[in-house]
Every structure is written in structure tokens, then in C-alpha cells.
Amino acid sequence: MQYTKPLAKLIEYFQKLPSIGPKSAQRMALHLLKMPYGEVEKFAQAMIEAKTTIKYCDICFNMSSENPCEICSNPKRNHDVICIVAETKDLIAIEKTNEFQGVYHVLQGLISPMDGIGADDIRIKELLKRVHENEIKEIILALSPSVEGEATSMYLSKLLKPFGVKVSRIAFGIPLGSELEYADELTLIKALEGRHTL
């Protein structure tokens, strides 16, 4: 279908967002055009403000408008336990549980030779410096069970061993409410490996 040029351009930009296909991009663009002008201005201003004010924390590399970020500067957090995540979205997922009271280190990616991402391309040096300069009791690896996540976890555990710090990994397995028959083999293996005593 031929769209008028400004609409086509808007749809094109929405399609650049992750998980947004052509139909979703079209719906979003058309919805935006139906919004009152003042709301569209506020929406555009919110995007510009987020882009100009949000940076990376100098300590953990979480996205924040403050430096250090709200988590690193919170004295109520346990600063001798670091949870390592790949991206800020992973940090947000863990924070939503309200269970973890330590601090984080956001790698800003995972080791992925196929994509040309090596250990020097993510925030590993900064993590090692942080562990060296502080009295860290435990490091929790909260990286996805993908090939890249597994490779990064193995690499980090080898690098962290000489520091004598406890290195643990979050368990993976069967989600609550699901049926065993629908779980794939890797999920079942991880569930068995992550078992604990009742």
C-alpha cells in the first residue's frame, strides 16, 4: 500500500523498535495521528528528555538520570553482593520481584563471537576493577541460558575465581503453572540441575 510520505516515515521509525512488525507499526502511527496535538508534543518531549538526561551509572552501568544511579547510591542496599545482568531490562525484571537487595553490574551485552562481540566489548574490565577495589562477598550471575549467556557466565566465573569471591548463578527451569510435558529438554536439564532440598 502507498502511504503518504510523512505517514510512511512514521511507520518506518516505529518498525525500527524491537518486536514491532509492519502491522503494529502502522497501528501505532495511526494511533499517534489520532492523539491530540498537545499529547503528541508531550510524547515527543518525553523521548527527547529521556535521550538527553539518561546516561550510564559510573559504578554499575545501569541507565539512570543520576550518577551514581538510584540503586548504587542507596545505603540500604547490600553493596557486598553484586548481581550481574546483561542489560538494564534484566535489572528491571529482577527489581520487580522486590527480593534482591544487593547491587548490580550491567555488562551492556554478552560475549558473542558470531556477532563480533568479545570480552573487551562489554563491561567486564570495570567489573573486575570493582571486585578488586571493594570487599565483595558474592557475585550472582543472572545471565540468560542462551549460548552467549552460558559462554559469558563460564568466562566470568574463571576470571572471578582468583578473587576468592563466592560466585553463584540463578536457577533456570520450569515456570510456575506450566506442564512438564511441554518443557523442552534444555529447560528440564536446567530444572534438574537447579533443584534444591525441601
N, C-alpha and C positions, 0 to 999 in steps of 0.2 A: 504494500500500500504506500502511496505517496503522501507523506505528511508535509504540512507547511514547514519551511526551514527552521523557524525557531522551535517548533514542537519536536521536530526530528532531532535537533541538537540537544534538547532537554532529555528526550528518551535515551539518546546515546550516552549522556552523562549518568543517568540512573543505571543503565546497563553496566557501567564500569564498577558499580558496587558489588561486593561479593554476594553470591547466591541470587542475584537479580537477573532473571531472564527477560526476553523481549516483551512478553505479555505483562509481567509485573512492572517493568519499566514504563510501559505505556500507561498502565493504570495509575502509577504514581505521578507521572507527568500530567495526566488529565485531571487527577485529583488536585494537584498543586494549582492548576489553572482555574479551578472552581473555588479555591480558597479566597477569602477577602484579601485585598492588596496589602493591608496592614499586617495580616498574619504571614503573608509571603515575605514581607520585609523583615519581620521578626525571625522567621526561619532562616533567611539568608544571613542576618546579623549573628544569629546563634552559631552558624557554621563558621563564619569569619572569626568570631570571638574565640571559639574553641581552637581553631587552627593557629591563631596568633598567641594565645595565652597558655596552651597546654604544651609542656616540654617533658623531658625525661628527668626523673629524680637522679641526682648525682650519686646517690648511695645504691639504690636498688633498680633503677632504670624503669620504674613504673611511670605511666603517664600521669602528670599532675600539673596543676597551675601553681603549686607551691614547690619550693626546693629547700630542704628535703620535703618529700611528699608527706601526706597526712599520716600514713602508716609509720614511716621511719621516724617521724618527729613525735609520735605518741609514746609518752613514758610508760603507759600501761601495757604496752606490747612487750612480749618476751623477746629481747634483742639477741639472745644467745641461741635461738632456734630459727634457722632460715629455710624457707620453703622455696625451692627453685621451680619456676614455671617458664614456659617458652614465650608466652605473650601476655599482655595485660588482660586480655579476655579470660585467660585461665585463672589469673589472680582474682578477677571479679567473681568467677564461678565459685572459687573456694571461699571468698569473703561472704558470699550469700548464705553459706552454711552456718555462719556465726560460731564455728567450732575452733578454728585455728586462731591462736592468739599470739603467734610469733610474727616474724617479719618475712619479707620476700626478697627474691632476686630474680628479675625478669631477664632472661637470656636474649630476648629480641630475635628468636628464631631457634632452629635446631640444625645440627650438623647434617648436611645433605649433599654429598659429593655429586649426585646426579644433577642437582640444581646449582652446582658451583659454590656451595656454602660450606666453608671449612670452619675449624675451631677458632681461627682468628677473626672470623666474620661475625661472631656473636659475642656476648659479654662474659666470656669465660675468664679472661685475664683479670677483669675487675672483681669477679667472684673470688678468685684465688687471693688477690690482694686483700679483700675484705676479710677472708678467713684468717689470713696471716696476721693482720693487724688487730683482730678482735678475738675475744675468748668465746668462740662458738662451740656449743655443746653438741648440737645435732643439725644435720642438713637433711631435709626431706626432698627427695626427687619426685616432683609431681609433673612428669612429662608423659605425653600420650604413649600408648603401647604400639605406636607405628614403628616402621623400620628406622626412621630418623630419630624418633624418641628413644628407642632401645639403644641405638648407636651412641647418642648423646649421653644417655644415662651411664652406659658402660665406660665411656671416655671420662666422664666426670668422676665416677667412683674410683677409677685408677689414679686420677690427678689428686683427689682429696685424701686418699689413703695415708700418705706421709704426714698429714697434719694430725692424725690420731683422733679426728672428729668422728662421731657416730654418723654414718650415712644410712638412711632408710629410704624406702620407696613406697609410695601409696599403692594399696592393693587394687587390682583390677578384677573384674569378674561379672557375675550375673546381676543385672539390675533388679531391684525390688519389684515384685509384681509380675515378673516375666516367667515364662515356662522354659524348663531346661531343654526340651526338645527343639526349641527354636534358636538356641545359642549355637554359635559356630565353635569349631574345635579350639581355636586360639583363646576365645573367651573362657571356655571350660577349663583349659590348661591354666590360665591365669587365675581363675577362681579357685582351683585346687591348690596352686602354689601359694595363694594369699589366704589360705584357711587359717583359723585360729581356734584355740581351745575354748570350749564353753564351760 
